Amino acid sequence: MAKKRKFPLSYLVVFVAALGFFVWRSRPEASRGSVALSRTVAYQSDTLQSARVLRILDADTIQVVVQDSATRRSATLTLNIHGITAAEGALAQRAKDYLESFITPGTDLAIDLKGRDGRGKPAAVFVVNGGRDAAVALLETGLAQVSVSENDSTAALYLKAQQLAQSSRSGMWK
């Protein structure tokens, strides 16, 4: 008669731990205790694309990988944050550190490609943490200033965030 094999308890523990991690990972970032980025309205658009962050190059430039769902091909893009000019000098490093506090390599986010910025570089709106715009987060802390024309779709939102920083005398507005 063949011996009945027992299922090791350690296999069950590993399985339950892995299942718990994947359930936790599938929850929206906002419900995982992530940083609240903005006190103003969330960014909304019909043309958002998903992307994964590779690295933050400086206070207003992020390198991402975008995958085209139709062709299953991916592209690496280096994009400036649309609509802002980041602070310079010591505040530039502070702005980069602030971005890295909520956008880390491997972070999934949404981007809305906006063509080229005032310096001729490709630009996009970066939407993280449940619809929050990274530019608004930098503007509200005074680590960037608005650089879009008044007829841009983001101008009102960005100006409101900048005025908030100016009234609270944050960052470059001290």
C-alpha positions in Angstrom: 0.0 0.0 0.0 1.3 3.4 -1.0 2.1 6.0 1.7 -0.2 9.0 1.7 2.0 12.1 1.2 1.4 15.1 3.4 1.2 18.5 1.9 3.9 20.6 3.6 2.5 23.5 5.7 5.3 25.8 4.4 3.8 25.6 0.8 0.4 26.8 2.2 2.1 29.7 4.0 3.9 30.8 0.9 0.8 30.5 -1.2 -1.3 32.6 1.2 1.4 35.3 1.5 1.7 35.5 -2.3 -2.0 35.7 -2.7 -2.2 38.5 0.0 0.5 40.5 -1.8 -1.3 40.3 -5.2 -4.6 41.3 -3.6 -2.9 44.2 -1.9 -1.1 45.2 -5.2 -4.4 45.1 -7.1 -6.0 47.8 -4.8 -5.8 51.4 -6.1 -2.8 53.3 -4.8 -5.0 55.8 -3.0 -6.3 53.0 -0.7 -2.7 51.8 0.1 -1.8 54.9 2.1 0.1 56.7 -0.7 0.9 60.4 -0.6 -2.0 62.8 -1.2 -0.7 65.0 -3.9 -3.1 67.8 -4.5 -5.6 70.0 -2.7 -7.1 71.0 -6.1 -9.3 69.2 -8.6 -8.1 66.0 -10.2 -6.9 66.0 -13.8 -9.3 64.4 -16.3 -8.8 63.6 -19.9 -10.1 61.2 -22.5 -6.7 60.6 -24.0 -4.8 59.1 -21.1 -2.3 56.3 -21.8 -0.8 54.0 -19.2 3.0 54.1 -18.6 5.6 52.8 -16.2 8.3 55.1 -14.8 11.9 54.1 -15.5 13.5 57.1 -13.7 13.2 60.7 -12.8 16.0 62.6 -14.6 15.5 66.0 -13.0 12.9 68.3 -11.4 10.6 68.3 -14.5 11.8 65.4 -16.7 10.6 61.8 -16.4 11.6 58.7 -18.4 8.8 56.2 -19.0 7.9 53.1 -20.9 4.6 53.2 -22.8 3.2 50.0 -24.3 0.8 50.1 -27.3 -1.9 47.7 -26.5 -2.8 47.2 -30.2 0.7 46.3 -31.4 2.1 45.0 -28.1 5.2 47.1 -28.7 6.7 49.4 -26.1 8.6 52.6 -26.4 10.8 54.5 -24.0 10.0 58.2 -23.8 11.8 61.0 -22.1 9.1 63.6 -21.3 9.0 67.0 -19.6 6.1 67.7 -17.2 3.7 69.7 -19.3 2.9 73.3 -18.3 5.6 74.1 -15.7 9.1 75.3 -15.3 10.8 73.7 -12.4 12.6 75.8 -9.8 16.4 76.2 -10.2 19.3 75.9 -7.8 18.7 74.3 -4.4 15.0 74.2 -5.0 15.5 72.1 -8.2 17.0 69.3 -6.1 14.1 69.7 -3.6 11.6 69.4 -6.5 13.3 66.3 -7.8 13.3 64.7 -4.3 9.6 65.6 -3.9 8.8 64.0 -7.2 10.7 60.9 -6.2 8.7 60.7 -3.0 5.6 59.7 -4.9 6.9 58.6 -8.3 9.4 55.9 -8.0 10.9 53.6 -10.7 8.3 50.9 -11.5 5.3 53.2 -10.6 2.4 52.8 -13.0 0.8 56.1 -14.0 -1.1 57.6 -16.8 0.2 60.2 -19.3 -1.5 62.6 -21.6 0.9 63.5 -24.4 0.8 67.3 -25.1 3.2 67.8 -28.0 6.2 70.0 -27.2 6.8 72.4 -24.4 8.2 75.9 -24.7 11.8 74.6 -25.0 10.8 72.3 -27.9 11.0 69.1 -25.8 8.2 66.4 -25.8 5.8 67.0 -22.9 3.0 65.2 -21.1 0.7 65.5 -18.2 1.7 62.9 -15.6 -1.4 61.6 -13.7 -0.7 59.6 -10.5 -2.4 58.6 -7.3 -6.0 58.5 -8.4 -6.1 61.3 -10.9 -3.7 63.8 -9.4 -1.5 65.7 -11.7 2.3 65.8 -10.8 2.6 69.3 -12.1 -0.1 70.5 -9.7 1.8 68.8 -6.9 4.9 70.7 -7.7 3.1 74.0 -8.3 1.2 73.8 -4.9 4.5 73.3 -3.0 6.1 76.3 -4.8 8.7 74.0 -6.6 7.6 75.1 -10.1 5.9 77.9 -11.8 3.3 77.9 -14.6 4.6 78.1 -18.2 1.5 77.5 -20.3 -0.6 80.0 -22.2 -4.0 81.0 -20.8 -5.8 79.2 -23.6 -4.2 75.8 -22.7 -6.7 73.3 -21.1 -4.6 73.0 -18.0 -4.0 76.7 -17.4 -6.8 77.3 -14.9 -5.9 74.3 -12.8 -2.2 75.2 -12.9 -2.8 78.9 -12.1 -5.0 77.9 -9.1 -2.3 75.6 -7.7 0.4 78.3 -8.2 -1.8 80.9 -6.4 -2.2 78.5 -3.5 1.6 78.3 -3.2 2.0 82.0 -3.5 -0.6 82.7 -0.8 1.0 80.3 1.6 4.5 81.6 0.6 5.8 78.1 -0.2 9.0 77.2 -2.1 10.1 79.9 -4.5 7.4 82.2 -3.3 8.9 82.8 0.1 
